[in-house]
Amino acid sequence: MPTTVVATLPLSQQVFARAPQALVVVDPLADRLVSANEAACRLLGGEAPALVACPFSHFLGASLPLWVCFTDEALTRSTAWSDDLVILDLKRQPRHVEVQAQVLDAGLLLTLVDRQKAEQRRARAELRRQHRRGQVGWERVEQVFERIERQNQLILGAAGEGIYGLDAEGRTTFVNPAAERILGWSSEDMVGHGAHQLFHHTQADGSHFPVQQCPIHASFSDGQVHRVDDEVFWHKNGEAIPVEYTSTPIFEMGRLVGAVVLFRDIRERKRAEQQLRDALAEVGSLKRRLELENQYLQEEIKSELNHREIVGESAAVAQLTQQIALVASTDANVLISGESGTGKELIARAIHAGGTRSDRPLIRVNCAAIPRDLFESEFFGHVKGAFTGATSDRPGRFELADGGTLFLDEVGEIPLELQSKLLRVLQDQQFERVGENRTREVDVRVIAATNRELREMVAVGAFREDLYFRLNVFPIVSVPLRDRIEDVPLLARHFLVRACQKFNKPGVRLPPAQLEVLKRYPWPGNIRELENVIERQVIVAQGQRLAFDDLLAPDAAVPATPEGEGASVSGPLAEEHEATLLTEPELLRRQRASAVAALRACAGKVSGQGGAAELLELRPTTLRSRLKAWRIDPRDYRAS
């Protein structure tokens, strides 16, 4: 309202218009602002006509319910007071106000006091009282910080770090724009208020941070520079901001008058550090995984990863090579069946080496060697604390084989209750570690091997039919050595070269006559037995020639030498040859029948006094190998 107009008003209206407090008259029932004085216009940010044109509720915003309660109290008691109300100006900026209400004939007279400005006035009044008591003069302190702010105005405005000043009581004296931007508090919010109580009151973990423990306030007592890099300031919106800061004391005439604090928002650095820690943890996890992979990858086996290392020229080997070439380039599951010692693992490695996964590991699992209660952990891994002894997280074989091939040797030994979980991984390529709810995905090709008849196990309910069909996508039969006896010379020479290198015995030879001895032996232990026999003879050989006559000793019960091939055989064998001539199939049938008769006579006992091996004059290990090759279980003869 113009001054000339106010001067012509009655005295009472002049007092209302010129009152230093913000005064408004409100008609609460009509939701109307009747009038507002000059101070109220300044508080609400507009001229009286603009203010009166708006409903009074327009200025209340979200605090309308509190104003309704306050108005009801004033109308009921004729007066009311509150200091927790908020009123909005025409720009919709909130003002925290202290309100005194008085009922008039024209409505409610409201006295509005801006709480922020009132607190600043009280702070200045307190400083004046301290000055009168002989304490540090506020004017002098204020001049110190004004001089700092004035002399460094350009630096303070351009600095990317937050900078603010404190007096010796911890009240803020100036704030640069970067500090306002980082903290969300304006200069008006901060100047004259305790900085610690405003944005440094709580630790990062949410616990209270007493001002007595604050390194910034320590500068006021010890006069030292304090640097901290692991605390938080609190944004106006309640967000914790990681900061590093330096608190430098300010002296005037030798007296400590305050401090200047320079701080930096280190959220990005913290995020980078966390990303680095996560990356290092991932590297550690990968390192542990590679260490575990290395336990299953042996360099001497890697030299046999190509199917060309499958030695032999027989029709059986040619067919096997063709099957490997057909299936290697696919991701189809393969089931390799055959007797022990026939090279099922070598076939699996040849398939893996010939496929697209050859750059990833082939992880072998001997299912027959895993304790029953550890199958799930071995296959799928476990987390720390999942069971007694689980002292750390450990990936399982499926996880180690991700992207590569998993070779399940002796797959028929997997417990029936675990087969359903194995089937799920084969179908969905998903699993959970023991003790963990997180579902992990893998991309694994499975090659399985067995020396058991899985079809028979399925028939008696010892093996899941659906798992059998899932594994048996591409079946391969590893033929026994007795069915490819023509490959024995090639295999023997191959193993001889390796054994000579292994035991550092160069020059050892295998005479042709001894090769014929090896061809006449039935090899119940298959290729593995042949390799062991070659290595043993290389170790015990006294000269440069190997001899295998002990294989055809009477306790070995092998066929006699056919006519025309007995020149290199002497002693009891030659005499037996002159007495009887048997074909190899007939001799094998007689050996089998003799072993069965011995088991019946000994009630299934193989070794020891009165056992079948003693009756047959065989070594127990030899008899057991033959029984296994013939698929004869001694337990079947215990009842008889």
C-alpha positions, 0 to 999 in steps of 0.5 A: 500500500503506497505511503500517501494512502497509508497516511490518510487512513485512520490511526488504527488502520495505520498501525495495522498497515505499518506493524513490524509483524506480519498481520493478516485477517482471515474469514475461515468459514469463507476460506478468504484472506480479508486483508494483509499488512505490509509485513505480511505482503513481504512474507507472502511475496506479493501485493495485497490485491493479489493476496486477497484474490486467493483463497486462504487455503491456497497458502496452506498446501500440505499443512492444511490439516494442521491449520484446520485444527489450529483454526478450530482451537482459535474459534473455540477458545478465542485465541491460539498459538503454534510454532509448527505451522507452514505457510506458502508464499505466492511462489509456493516456497514454504515458510515455517512460522510461529502463529498467534490467532485472535478472534475478531468480529471480521474473522481471525487476526493472525500474527505470523513470525518467520521462525528462521529470521526470528532465530537469527535475531535471537542468535545475534542478540545472544552474541551481543550479550556475550560481547557485553560480558567481555567475551570475544567481540562478535563484531570483530569475529564477524569482520574476520570472516567477512574479510575472508569471504570478501578477499576470497570471493572469486575463489569461494565461488569457483571452487568445486569443493564445499567451503564454510566458516565457523565461529568459536561456538560452531555457528556457521559464518559463511557458505560457498555455492559448492557447499550449498549445492552439495548439502542442499542447505541454503546460505540462509539455512546455515548462517548463524546456525550450528553446522554440526547439529544441522548436517554432521549430527549422525555417524554413517551407521546411524548412531549419534555423533556427539559434538564433543567427538567431532574433529572439526570442533576439536580445532576450537580447543587444540588449534590444530588442523584436522583431516578426515576422509571417512565421515558423512555429512547429511543432505537436507533431504536426509541422504548421507553424503560420504565426505573428506574434509580439512578443518583449519583453525582461524586466529585473530590477534593470537586468539582462536576465533573459529575455523574454515572447513573445506570438504569434498563429496566423495560419493563417486570415489566410494562407488569406484572403490566399491566397484574395485572391491567387487571386481577384486572379489570376482577376480578372487572367485575366478582365481579359486575357480581356475585353481579348482579347474586345474585340479581336474586338468592334467597335462599328460591327459591333455596330450591325448585330447585328439581322437587320433591318439586312440591307437588301433587299426581294427574295424572296431577302432575305425567305427569308433573314430567315425562315431567320434567325428559324427558327434564331436561337433554337436552339443548332444549328450553322449553315453559311453558304455563298456567294460572297465579299462577299455578307454572310455575316458579317452573317448570322452576327451576325444569328443570334447577336443573335436567340438566347439567347447575345446577351449573350455575345460573338460571336468571329470567326476568319478561318481563311484568315488564320491561319498553318498552324502556329498554327491549334491555338494560335489555336483552343485557346490555349496555356500559357507555354513551349509553343513558341518565342514563347509568353511567357505563357498565352493563351486560344484563340478557343473559350475566349473564345467560352465561353457565346457564339458562334464564327464560323468564316469561310472554314472550308474553309481549316482544315488537314485534320490539325486538323479532327479536333480541331475535330470533338472540340470540337464533339462533346464541348465539351472541349479542351486548350490547347497544352502543357497536359494539363488538359481544359477544357470550353466551351459554344460555338455554332458558325456557319461560313461558306465560299465553297468547295464543301465537298461537292466537298472532301469527295469529294476527301478535302480536308475531313472528311465527319463535320465537314461534317455536324456543321457543316451542321446548318442550311444557309443560302445567301447569294445573290450580289448579281446574283441580287437586283439589285432590292436595289441601290438600297436598298443603295446609299442605305444605304451612301451615308448611312454613307459621308457620315457616315464622311467628313463629306460631308453632302448628297451625293445619288444621282440615279435615273439613276445607280441604273440604272447600278448595277443594270446592273453585274454586281457580281462582288465582290457587296455588298462591292464595292458598298459600296467603290464608293459610298465611293470616289465619295463621297470623290472627288465634287466636288459633291453628285451621284454618278456611276458611268459609269466602271463601264460603261466599255468595259473593264468589259464590262457589258450595254448599256442596254435601249431606253428607258433610254439617255437618261442614257448617252452616248458609246461606250456609246450607239453600242454600244447602237444596234449590238447588243441583248443580254439580260443572261444572253446578255451574261454568257455572252459575257463568260465565254466571252471570259474563258475564251478569253483565259486559254487564249490566255495559258496562264492568265496574268491580269495583266502584259504578254501577260496575259488582262486586257491582251487583254480591255482590263480592269483585272487586279483587275476580271478577277480578281473576275469569274473568282472570281465565275464560279469559274474558276481560271486555273491550270486553263488553264496546261497548254493 
